[in-house]
Amino acid sequence: MPMNKFTNLNLIGSSAIFLQALKLIDRFSAYDATVLILGETGTGKELAARAIHYLSDRRDGPFVPINCGAIPDSLVESEFFGHTKGAFTDARESRQGLVMQAQGGTLFLDEIEAMSPRAQGVLLRFLQDKEYRPVGGTAVQNANVRVIGASNVNLNDQVRQGLFRSDLLFRLNTLSFELPPLRKRVGDVMLLTQEFLARLNHQAGLPCKVLHPDSIGLLEAYDWPGNIRELENLLQREFILEEGTVIKICNPACSETCLFYPEMNNGSEPVRKENLNSGVGNAGFYERRFLDRRRTAFKHQARSGSTHFQFIPKTENEHPLLSYEDFKKAKEALIVQLEMNHLITLLKRAKGNLSLASRLSGHDRSDLCKLLKRHGLDRQLFTTDLPSTNPDGPISHDFPALFSEHNR
């Protein structure tokens, strides 16, 4: 099996488990059947789908990707099948749907587990005979598309929980394979690191930067919960921040906190030394210091499986910072604690899938993203199975009201 064709498609690796996945991609590309790609977030599912498309007889046709969690439930038919002018209030002109846009090529459905029950029914009907009718139209049209679905959760578990239709899973699961997580791809971390650094050096057009030898073992030993995407983002960040030509990564798990708070690195020499008082107000520094400490504490608790987050900032003499002068500040601190506990439980239940978390909790997806950003939470820490203290506990649907009160 020639490897250069996969390298050209950005599928890079030489580990046995990854080569097995490439072998299936090569085999499946020769058949015009529905494919289901499984794997943790950041493992390269869309790259694999593109490889199947470009290695197939449909290579000259369009490849149309869509995030299923981003489709409003009320516009499912219109998004997939298009609509005629005047079909509904805002239909001022006719519009092609995604199926028509993918005619002769491939329709890639990412995060397929995030589809609502109604959307699942629409897709199931379409997959049965590849026939559809635009909203407001009268003529039935035939689609010439190949459908590839992808998910980062166990769809069989979703079926058992009543979140995903079993008949739709049967339709999608004609051909399926799983992309291995980076932690299981022995030797591939350095191959990917070399490739990413080569691209960064080429784009920058500056004297080439290389990785310090001491960092190689750290990268290979790290478990990479965010997989290839996390590795690429880490290298890009360190490449930009490094002023010299040698990149030394102190700890992949807390590289963002090492910049401002070197003692997070267990006493080792910090990668970058900065004068924290130069050009930075004390308020800004202590705010970042608090957020970095809270993020690091959260990562340790998330990896240990705890769903109860508790972090109270300390002063230098270890007295808790609870000397608030009024009730309002104390109330805000408690709400922050409550929000963190809720978000961690929710992310664990959804295994880091924001669309699923939105459906479980009743939060709008964009509001949920803002909450995670505010508290410095990384959903990728929950994309792998972690021990849970209460996996079947309830998810409160009353939190949006609490959050809106806190934001007033």
C-alpha positions as a Markdown table, in Angstrom:
| # | Residue | x | y | z |
|---|---|---|---|---|
| 1 | Met | 0.0 | 0.0 | 0.0 |
| 2 | Pro | 1.7 | 3.2 | -1.2 |
| 3 | Met | 2.1 | 5.6 | 1.8 |
| 4 | Asn | 2.7 | 8.8 | -0.2 |
| 5 | Lys | -0.9 | 9.0 | -1.3 |
| 6 | Phe | -2.0 | 9.1 | 2.3 |
| 7 | Thr | 0.7 | 11.6 | 3.2 |
| 8 | Asn | -0.6 | 13.9 | 0.4 |
| 9 | Leu | -4.0 | 13.6 | 2.1 |
| 10 | Asn | -2.5 | 14.7 | 5.4 |
| 11 | Leu | -2.8 | 11.2 | 7.0 |
| 12 | Ile | 0.6 | 10.8 | 8.6 |
| 13 | Gly | 1.8 | 7.9 | 10.7 |
| 14 | Ser | 3.6 | 4.6 | 10.7 |
| 15 | Ser | 2.2 | 2.8 | 13.8 |
| 16 | Ala | 0.7 | -0.6 | 13.2 |
| 17 | Ile | -2.7 | 0.4 | 14.5 |
| 18 | Phe | -2.8 | 3.5 | 12.3 |
| 19 | Leu | -1.7 | 1.6 | 9.2 |
| 20 | Gln | -4.6 | -0.8 | 9.8 |
| 21 | Ala | -7.0 | 2.2 | 9.7 |
| 22 | Leu | -5.4 | 3.4 | 6.5 |
| 23 | Lys | -5.8 | -0.1 | 5.0 |
| 24 | Leu | -9.6 | 0.1 | 5.6 |
| 25 | Ile | -9.8 | 3.6 | 4.2 |
| 26 | Asp | -8.1 | 2.3 | 1.0 |
| 27 | Arg | -10.4 | -0.7 | 0.8 |
| 28 | Phe | -13.6 | 1.3 | 1.5 |
| 29 | Ser | -12.8 | 4.0 | -1.1 |
| 30 | Ala | -13.3 | 1.4 | -3.8 |
| 31 | Tyr | -16.9 | 0.7 | -2.9 |
| 32 | Asp | -19.8 | 3.2 | -3.1 |
| 33 | Ala | -21.4 | 2.4 | 0.2 |
| 34 | Thr | -22.2 | 4.4 | 3.3 |
| 35 | Val | -19.3 | 4.6 | 5.8 |
| 36 | Leu | -19.3 | 5.4 | 9.5 |
| 37 | Ile | -16.1 | 6.8 | 11.0 |
| 38 | Leu | -15.7 | 6.6 | 14.7 |
| 39 | Gly | -13.0 | 8.1 | 16.9 |
| 40 | Glu | -12.2 | 10.5 | 19.7 |
| 41 | Thr | -12.2 | 14.2 | 19.0 |
| 42 | Gly | -9.1 | 15.4 | 17.2 |
| 43 | Thr | -8.2 | 12.0 | 15.6 |
| 44 | Gly | -8.8 | 13.2 | 12.0 |
| 45 | Lys | -12.2 | 11.9 | 11.1 |
| 46 | Glu | -12.8 | 14.5 | 8.5 |
| 47 | Leu | -9.4 | 13.9 | 7.0 |
| 48 | Ala | -10.2 | 10.2 | 6.7 |
| 49 | Ala | -13.6 | 11.1 | 5.1 |
| 50 | Arg | -11.8 | 13.3 | 2.6 |
| 51 | Ala | -9.3 | 10.5 | 1.9 |
| 52 | Ile | -12.1 | 8.1 | 1.1 |
| 53 | His | -13.6 | 10.6 | -1.2 |
| 54 | Tyr | -10.5 | 11.6 | -3.1 |
| 55 | Leu | -9.4 | 8.0 | -3.5 |
| 56 | Ser | -12.7 | 6.9 | -4.9 |
| 57 | Asp | -14.3 | 7.3 | -8.3 |
| 58 | Arg | -16.2 | 10.4 | -6.9 |
| 59 | Arg | -12.9 | 12.3 | -6.5 |
| 60 | Asp | -13.9 | 14.8 | -9.2 |
| 61 | Gly | -17.2 | 15.6 | -7.5 |
| 62 | Pro | -17.8 | 17.9 | -4.5 |
| 63 | Phe | -17.0 | 17.0 | -0.9 |
| 64 | Val | -19.6 | 18.8 | 1.3 |
| 65 | Pro | -19.0 | 18.6 | 5.0 |
| 66 | Ile | -21.6 | 19.6 | 7.5 |
| 67 | Asn | -21.7 | 19.8 | 11.3 |
| 68 | Cys | -25.0 | 18.1 | 12.3 |
| 69 | Gly | -25.1 | 19.8 | 15.6 |
| 70 | Ala | -25.2 | 23.2 | 13.9 |
| 71 | Ile | -28.4 | 22.6 | 11.9 |
| 72 | Pro | -31.5 | 24.2 | 13.6 |
| 73 | Asp | -34.2 | 21.6 | 14.1 |
| 74 | Ser | -36.8 | 23.8 | 12.3 |
| 75 | Leu | -34.6 | 24.0 | 9.2 |
| 76 | Val | -33.5 | 20.4 | 8.8 |
| 77 | Glu | -35.4 | 19.7 | 5.5 |
| 78 | Ser | -34.5 | 23.1 | 4.1 |
| 79 | Glu | -30.8 | 22.6 | 4.9 |
| 80 | Phe | -30.6 | 19.1 | 3.5 |
| 81 | Phe | -33.0 | 19.3 | 0.5 |
| 82 | Gly | -33.3 | 23.0 | -0.3 |
| 83 | His | -36.5 | 25.0 | -0.8 |
| 84 | Thr | -38.5 | 26.8 | -3.4 |
| 85 | Lys | -39.3 | 30.5 | -3.4 |
| 86 | Gly | -42.1 | 31.3 | -1.1 |
| 87 | Ala | -42.0 | 27.9 | 0.6 |
| 88 | Phe | -42.0 | 29.7 | 4.0 |
| 89 | Thr | -41.9 | 33.3 | 5.3 |
| 90 | Asp | -38.2 | 34.0 | 4.8 |
| 91 | Ala | -37.8 | 32.0 | 1.5 |
| 92 | Arg | -37.4 | 35.0 | -0.8 |
| 93 | Glu | -35.7 | 32.9 | -3.4 |
| 94 | Ser | -35.1 | 29.2 | -4.2 |
| 95 | Arg | -32.1 | 27.6 | -2.6 |
| 96 | Gln | -30.2 | 24.4 | -3.2 |
| 97 | Gly | -29.8 | 22.0 | -0.3 |
| 98 | Leu | -26.7 | 20.2 | 0.9 |
| 99 | Val | -27.7 | 17.1 | -1.0 |
| 100 | Met | -27.9 | 18.9 | -4.3 |
| 101 | Gln | -24.6 | 20.6 | -3.6 |
| 102 | Ala | -23.0 | 17.2 | -3.0 |
| 103 | Gln | -24.5 | 15.7 | -6.2 |
| 104 | Gly | -22.0 | 13.4 | -7.8 |
| 105 | Gly | -19.7 | 13.6 | -4.7 |
| 106 | Thr | -19.7 | 12.9 | -1.0 |
| 107 | Leu | -21.9 | 14.3 | 1.8 |
| 108 | Phe | -19.9 | 14.2 | 5.1 |
| 109 | Leu | -22.1 | 14.3 | 8.3 |
| 110 | Asp | -19.9 | 15.2 | 11.3 |
| 111 | Glu | -21.1 | 14.8 | 14.9 |
| 112 | Ile | -24.0 | 12.8 | 13.6 |
| 113 | Glu | -24.9 | 11.8 | 17.2 |
| 114 | Ala | -25.9 | 15.5 | 17.8 |
| 115 | Met | -28.9 | 15.2 | 15.4 |
| 116 | Ser | -32.3 | 15.7 | 17.0 |
| 117 | Pro | -34.9 | 12.9 | 16.8 |
| 118 | Arg | -36.7 | 14.7 | 14.1 |
| 119 | Ala | -33.5 | 15.2 | 12.0 |
| 120 | Gln | -32.6 | 11.5 | 12.5 |
| 121 | Gly | -36.0 | 10.6 | 11.0 |
| 122 | Val | -35.4 | 12.9 | 8.0 |
| 123 | Leu | -32.0 | 11.4 | 7.3 |
| 124 | Leu | -33.2 | 7.8 | 7.8 |
| 125 | Arg | -35.9 | 8.3 | 5.1 |
| 126 | Phe | -33.4 | 9.8 | 2.7 |
| 127 | Leu | -30.9 | 7.0 | 3.2 |
| 128 | Gln | -33.5 | 4.4 | 2.4 |
| 129 | Asp | -33.9 | 5.3 | -1.3 |
| 130 | Lys | -31.8 | 8.5 | -1.8 |
| 131 | Glu | -35.0 | 10.3 | -2.9 |
| 132 | Tyr | -36.0 | 13.7 | -1.6 |
| 133 | Arg | -38.3 | 16.7 | -2.3 |
| 134 | Pro | -37.3 | 20.3 | -1.7 |
| 135 | Val | -39.4 | 22.2 | 0.8 |
| 136 | Gly | -42.3 | 23.7 | -1.1 |
| 137 | Gly | -41.6 | 21.6 | -4.2 |
| 138 | Thr | -43.8 | 18.9 | -5.8 |
| 139 | Ala | -41.3 | 16.9 | -7.9 |
| 140 | Val | -39.3 | 14.0 | -6.2 |
| 141 | Gln | -35.6 | 14.2 | -7.0 |
| 142 | Asn | -33.0 | 11.4 | -7.0 |
| 143 | Ala | -29.6 | 12.0 | -5.3 |
| 144 | Asn | -26.3 | 10.7 | -6.5 |
| 145 | Val | -24.3 | 11.1 | -3.4 |
| 146 | Arg | -22.2 | 9.0 | -1.1 |
| 147 | Val | -22.9 | 9.6 | 2.6 |
| 148 | Ile | -20.1 | 9.3 | 5.2 |
| 149 | Gly | -21.0 | 9.9 | 8.9 |
| 150 | Ala | -18.7 | 10.5 | 11.8 |
| 151 | Ser | -19.1 | 10.4 | 15.6 |
| 152 | Asn | -16.8 | 10.8 | 18.6 |
| 153 | Val | -19.2 | 8.9 | 21.0 |
| 154 | Asn | -20.3 | 5.2 | 21.2 |
| 155 | Leu | -23.5 | 5.2 | 19.2 |
| 156 | Asn | -24.5 | 1.8 | 20.6 |
| 157 | Asp | -24.6 | 3.5 | 24.0 |
| 158 | Gln | -26.6 | 6.3 | 22.5 |
| 159 | Val | -29.1 | 3.8 | 21.2 |
| 160 | Arg | -29.4 | 2.2 | 24.6 |
| 161 | Gln | -30.0 | 5.6 | 26.2 |
| 162 | Gly | -32.7 | 6.4 | 23.7 |
| 163 | Leu | -30.7 | 9.3 | 22.2 |
| 164 | Phe | -30.1 | 7.7 | 18.8 |
| 165 | Arg | -32.3 | 5.6 | 16.5 |
| 166 | Ser | -31.2 | 2.0 | 16.1 |
| 167 | Asp | -32.6 | 1.8 | 12.6 |
| 168 | Leu | -30.6 | 4.9 | 11.5 |
| 169 | Leu | -27.4 | 3.3 | 13.0 |
| 170 | Phe | -28.1 | 0.2 | 11.0 |
| 171 | Arg | -28.3 | 2.3 | 7.8 |
| 172 | Leu | -25.1 | 4.2 | 8.6 |
| 173 | Asn | -23.1 | 1.2 | 9.7 |
| 174 | Thr | -22.7 | -0.5 | 6.3 |
| 175 | Leu | -19.0 | 0.0 | 6.5 |
| 176 | Ser | -17.3 | 1.3 | 9.6 |
| 177 | Phe | -13.9 | 1.7 | 11.3 |
| 178 | Glu | -12.4 | 3.6 | 14.2 |
| 179 | Leu | -9.5 | 6.0 | 14.1 |
| 180 | Pro | -7.1 | 5.2 | 17.0 |
| 181 | Pro | -6.3 | 7.9 | 19.6 |
| 182 | Leu | -2.8 | 9.4 | 19.4 |
| 183 | Arg | -1.8 | 7.8 | 22.7 |
| 184 | Lys | -2.1 | 4.4 | 21.1 |
| 185 | Arg | -0.1 | 5.3 | 18.0 |
| 186 | Val | 3.4 | 4.4 | 19.1 |
| 187 | Gly | 6.0 | 6.5 | 17.4 |
| 188 | Asp | 3.6 | 8.7 | 15.5 |
| 189 | Val | 3.9 | 11.7 | 17.9 |
| 190 | Met | 7.3 | 12.5 | 16.6 |
| 191 | Leu | 6.4 | 12.0 | 12.9 |
| 192 | Leu | 3.5 | 14.4 | 13.3 |
| 193 | Thr | 5.7 | 16.9 | 15.3 |
| 194 | Gln | 8.2 | 16.9 | 12.5 |
| 195 | Glu | 5.6 | 17.5 | 9.9 |
| 196 | Phe | 3.8 | 20.3 | 11.8 |
| 197 | Leu | 7.1 | 22.1 | 12.6 |
| 198 | Ala | 8.1 | 21.8 | 8.9 |
| 199 | Arg | 4.9 | 23.5 | 7.9 |
| 200 | Leu | 5.3 | 26.2 | 10.5 |
| 201 | Asn | 8.8 | 26.9 | 9.4 |
| 202 | His | 7.8 | 27.1 | 5.8 |
| 203 | Gln | 4.9 | 29.4 | 6.5 |
| 204 | Ala | 7.0 | 31.7 | 8.7 |
| 205 | Gly | 9.9 | 32.0 | 6.3 |
| 206 | Leu | 12.2 | 32.6 | 9.2 |
| 207 | Pro | 15.3 | 30.7 | 10.5 |
| 208 | Cys | 14.1 | 27.2 | 11.2 |
| 209 | Lys | 13.0 | 26.4 | 14.7 |
| 210 | Val | 13.6 | 22.9 | 16.1 |
| 211 | Leu | 12.3 | 21.0 | 19.1 |
| 212 | His | 14.6 | 20.7 | 22.1 |
| 213 | Pro | 15.7 | 17.1 | 22.7 |
| 214 | Asp | 14.4 | 17.2 | 26.3 |
| 215 | Ser | 10.9 | 17.9 | 25.0 |
| 216 | Ile | 10.7 | 14.7 | 22.8 |
| 217 | Gly | 10.2 | 12.3 | 25.7 |
| 218 | Leu | 7.6 | 14.6 | 27.3 |
| 219 | Leu | 5.6 | 14.7 | 24.1 |
| 220 | Glu | 5.7 | 11.0 | 23.7 |
| 221 | Ala | 4.8 | 10.3 | 27.3 |
| 222 | Tyr | 1.8 | 12.6 | 27.3 |
| 223 | Asp | -1.7 | 11.0 | 26.8 |
| 224 | Trp | -3.0 | 13.7 | 24.4 |
| 225 | Pro | -6.7 | 13.8 | 25.3 |
| 226 | Gly | -7.2 | 16.2 | 22.4 |
| 227 | Asn | -5.3 | 14.0 | 20.1 |
| 228 | Ile | -3.7 | 15.4 | 16.9 |
| 229 | Arg | -5.6 | 18.7 | 17.1 |
| 230 | Glu | -4.1 | 19.3 | 20.6 |
| 231 | Leu | -0.6 | 18.4 | 19.4 |
| 232 | Glu | -0.9 | 20.8 | 16.4 |
| 233 | Asn | -2.3 | 23.6 | 18.5 |
| 234 | Leu | 0.4 | 23.2 | 21.1 |
| 235 | Leu | 3.2 | 23.3 | 18.6 |
| 236 | Gln | 1.8 | 26.3 | 16.8 |
| 237 | Arg | 1.4 | 28.2 | 20.1 |
| 238 | Glu | 5.0 | 27.3 | 21.3 |
| 239 | Phe | 6.4 | 28.1 | 17.8 |
| 240 | Ile | 4.9 | 31.6 | 17.9 |
| 241 | Leu | 5.9 | 32.3 | 21.5 |
| 242 | Glu | 9.5 | 31.1 | 21.2 |
| 243 | Glu | 11.8 | 34.0 | 20.3 |
| 244 | Gly | 14.8 | 31.8 | 19.7 |
| 245 | Thr | 15.3 | 28.8 | 17.4 |
| 246 | Val | 14.9 | 26.0 | 19.9 |
| 247 | Ile | 11.5 | 25.2 | 21.2 |
| 248 | Lys | 11.5 | 23.7 | 24.7 |
| 249 | Ile | 8.1 | 22.5 | 26.0 |
| 250 | Cys | 8.1 | 22.1 | 29.8 |
| 251 | Asn | 4.8 | 20.2 | 30.2 |
| 252 | Pro | 2.3 | 19.6 | 27.4 |
| 253 | Ala | -0.5 | 19.4 | 30.0 |
| 254 | Cys | 0.0 | 23.0 | 31.3 |
| 255 | Ser | 2.0 | 24.8 | 28.6 |
| 256 | Glu | -0.5 | 27.7 | 28.7 |
| 257 | Thr | 0.0 | 28.2 | 32.4 |
| 258 | Cys | 3.8 | 27.9 | 32.3 |
| 259 | Leu | 3.9 | 31.3 | 30.5 |
| 260 | Phe | 2.6 | 33.2 | 33.5 |
| 261 | Tyr | 3.1 | 30.9 | 36.4 |
| 262 | Pro | 6.4 | 28.9 | 36.3 |
| 263 | Glu | 5.8 | 27.1 | 39.6 |
| 264 | Met | 3.1 | 25.1 | 37.9 |
| 265 | Asn | 6.0 | 23.2 | 36.3 |
| 266 | Asn | 7.0 | 21.5 | 39.5 |
| 267 | Gly | 10.1 | 23.6 | 40.0 |
| 268 | Ser | 11.7 | 23.1 | 36.7 |
| 269 | Glu | 13.2 | 25.9 | 34.7 |
| 270 | Pro | 10.4 | 27.8 | 32.9 |
| 271 | Val | 10.5 | 27.9 | 29.1 |
| 272 | Arg | 10.0 | 31.6 | 28.9 |
| 273 | Lys | 10.9 | 34.2 | 31.5 |
| 274 | Glu | 8.9 | 37.4 | 31.5 |
| 275 | Asn | 8.8 | 40.4 | 33.7 |
| 276 | Leu | 5.2 | 40.1 | 35.0 |
| 277 | Asn | 5.2 | 43.6 | 36.3 |
| 278 | Ser | 6.3 | 45.2 | 33.0 |
| 279 | Gly | 3.4 | 46.8 | 31.2 |
| 280 | Val | 0.9 | 44.6 | 33.0 |
| 281 | Gly | -1.4 | 45.9 | 35.7 |
| 282 | Asn | -1.5 | 44.0 | 38.9 |
| 283 | Ala | -5.3 | 43.4 | 38.5 |
| 284 | Gly | -4.7 | 41.7 | 35.1 |
| 285 | Phe | -1.8 | 39.6 | 36.4 |
| 286 | Tyr | -3.7 | 38.3 | 39.4 |
| 287 | Glu | -6.8 | 37.6 | 37.4 |
| 288 | Arg | -4.7 | 35.5 | 35.0 |
| 289 | Arg | -3.0 | 33.9 | 37.9 |
| 290 | Phe | -6.3 | 32.9 | 39.5 |
| 291 | Leu | -7.6 | 31.5 | 36.2 |
| 292 | Asp | -4.4 | 29.6 | 35.5 |
| 293 | Arg | -4.5 | 28.0 | 39.0 |
| 294 | Arg | -8.2 | 27.2 | 38.6 |
| 295 | Arg | -7.7 | 25.6 | 35.2 |
| 296 | Thr | -4.8 | 23.5 | 36.4 |
| 297 | Ala | -6.7 | 22.4 | 39.5 |
| 298 | Phe | -9.6 | 21.5 | 37.2 |
| 299 | Lys | -7.5 | 19.4 | 34.9 |
| 300 | His | -6.2 | 17.3 | 37.8 |
| 301 | Gln | -9.7 | 16.7 | 39.2 |
| 302 | Ala | -11.1 | 15.9 | 35.7 |
| 303 | Arg | -8.4 | 13.3 | 35.1 |
| 304 | Ser | -9.1 | 11.7 | 38.6 |
| 305 | Gly | -12.7 | 11.4 | 37.7 |
| 306 | Ser | -14.1 | 13.8 | 40.2 |
| 307 | Thr | -17.3 | 15.6 | 39.2 |
| 308 | His | -17.3 | 17.9 | 42.2 |
| 309 | Phe | -15.2 | 20.9 | 41.6 |
| 310 | Gln | -13.9 | 22.9 | 44.5 |
| 311 | Phe | -11.3 | 25.6 | 44.2 |
| 312 | Ile | -11.0 | 28.6 | 46.5 |
| 313 | Pro | -8.1 | 30.9 | 45.7 |
| 314 | Lys | -5.5 | 31.4 | 48.5 |
| 315 | Thr | -3.5 | 34.4 | 49.5 |
| 316 | Glu | 0.3 | 34.1 | 50.2 |
| 317 | Asn | -0.3 | 33.2 | 53.8 |
| 318 | Glu | -2.8 | 30.5 | 52.8 |
| 319 | His | -5.9 | 32.3 | 54.2 |
| 320 | Pro | -8.9 | 31.8 | 51.9 |
| 321 | Leu | -10.0 | 34.9 | 50.0 |
| 322 | Leu | -13.5 | 35.1 | 51.6 |
| 323 | Ser | -13.2 | 38.5 | 53.3 |
| 324 | Tyr | -15.9 | 40.0 | 51.0 |
| 325 | Glu | -17.4 | 43.2 | 52.2 |
| 326 | Asp | -20.9 | 42.5 | 50.9 |
| 327 | Phe | -23.3 | 39.7 | 50.3 |
| 328 | Lys | -23.2 | 40.2 | 46.5 |
| 329 | Lys | -19.6 | 39.1 | 46.1 |
| 330 | Ala | -20.1 | 36.1 | 48.3 |
| 331 | Lys | -23.1 | 35.1 | 46.3 |
| 332 | Glu | -21.1 | 35.5 | 43.0 |
| 333 | Ala | -18.4 | 33.2 | 44.3 |
| 334 | Leu | -21.0 | 30.5 | 45.2 |
| 335 | Ile | -22.6 | 30.8 | 41.8 |
| 336 | Val | -19.3 | 30.3 | 40.1 |
| 337 | Gln | -18.7 | 27.1 | 42.2 |
| 338 | Leu | -22.2 | 25.9 | 41.3 |
| 339 | Glu | -21.7 | 26.6 | 37.6 |
| 340 | Met | -18.4 | 24.7 | 37.6 |
| 341 | Asn | -19.9 | 21.6 | 39.2 |
| 342 | His | -22.8 | 21.6 | 36.8 |
| 343 | Leu | -20.6 | 22.1 | 33.7 |
| 344 | Ile | -18.2 | 19.3 | 34.7 |
| 345 | Thr | -21.0 | 16.8 | 35.3 |
| 346 | Leu | -22.6 | 17.8 | 32.1 |
| 347 | Leu | -19.4 | 17.5 | 30.0 |
| 348 | Lys | -18.7 | 14.1 | 31.6 |
| 349 | Arg | -22.2 | 12.9 | 30.7 |
| 350 | Ala | -21.8 | 14.1 | 27.1 |
| 351 | Lys | -18.2 | 13.0 | 26.9 |
| 352 | Gly | -17.1 | 16.5 | 25.7 |
| 353 | Asn | -19.7 | 16.7 | 22.9 |
| 354 | Leu | -21.1 | 20.3 | 23.0 |
| 355 | Ser | -24.1 | 19.6 | 20.9 |
| 356 | Leu | -25.1 | 16.7 | 23.0 |
| 357 | Ala | -24.4 | 18.6 | 26.2 |
| 358 | Ser | -26.7 | 21.4 | 24.9 |
| 359 | Arg | -29.5 | 19.0 | 24.3 |
| 360 | Leu | -29.1 | 17.3 | 27.7 |
| 361 | Ser | -29.1 | 20.5 | 29.7 |
| 362 | Gly | -31.3 | 22.9 | 27.7 |
| 363 | His | -28.6 | 25.4 | 27.3 |
| 364 | Asp | -28.2 | 27.1 | 23.9 |
| 365 | Arg | -24.9 | 25.8 | 22.3 |
| 366 | Ser | -23.4 | 29.3 | 21.9 |
| 367 | Asp | -24.2 | 30.1 | 25.6 |
| 368 | Leu | -22.6 | 26.9 | 26.7 |
| 369 | Cys | -19.5 | 27.7 | 24.8 |
| 370 | Lys | -19.3 | 31.1 | 26.5 |
| 371 | Leu | -19.7 | 29.5 | 29.9 |
| 372 | Leu | -16.8 | 27.1 | 29.2 |
| 373 | Lys | -14.6 | 29.9 | 28.0 |
| 374 | Arg | -15.4 | 32.0 | 31.0 |
| 375 | His | -14.4 | 29.2 | 33.4 |
| 376 | Gly | -11.4 | 28.1 | 31.4 |
| 377 | Leu | -12.8 | 24.6 | 30.9 |
| 378 | Asp | -11.6 | 22.4 | 28.0 |
| 379 | Arg | -14.2 | 20.0 | 26.7 |
| 380 | Gln | -11.5 | 17.8 | 25.1 |
| 381 | Leu | -10.6 | 16.6 | 28.6 |
| 382 | Phe | -13.9 | 14.8 | 28.6 |
| 383 | Thr | -13.8 | 13.1 | 25.2 |
| 384 | Thr | -12.3 | 9.9 | 26.7 |
| 385 | Asp | -14.0 | 7.7 | 29.2 |
| 386 | Leu | -13.2 | 8.7 | 32.8 |
| 387 | Pro | -14.3 | 7.1 | 36.0 |
| 388 | Ser | -17.4 | 8.8 | 37.2 |
| 389 | Thr | -18.6 | 9.2 | 40.8 |
| 390 | Asn | -22.2 | 9.5 | 39.7 |
| 391 | Pro | -22.6 | 8.7 | 36.0 |
| 392 | Asp | -26.4 | 8.5 | 36.1 |
| 393 | Gly | -27.0 | 11.5 | 38.2 |
| 394 | Pro | -29.5 | 14.1 | 37.1 |
| 395 | Ile | -28.6 | 17.1 | 34.9 |
| 396 | Ser | -30.4 | 20.2 | 36.1 |
| 397 | His | -32.5 | 22.0 | 33.5 |
| 398 | Asp | -33.0 | 25.0 | 35.7 |
| 399 | Phe | -29.5 | 26.3 | 35.3 |
| 400 | Pro | -30.1 | 28.7 | 32.4 |
| 401 | Ala | -32.3 | 30.8 | 34.7 |
| 402 | Leu | -29.5 | 30.8 | 37.4 |
| 403 | Phe | -26.9 | 31.8 | 34.8 |
| 404 | Ser | -29.0 | 34.7 | 33.4 |
| 405 | Glu | -29.4 | 36.0 | 37.0 |
| 406 | His | -25.7 | 35.8 | 37.5 |
| 407 | Asn | -25.0 | 37.7 | 34.3 |
| 408 | Arg | -27.4 | 40.6 | 35.1 |
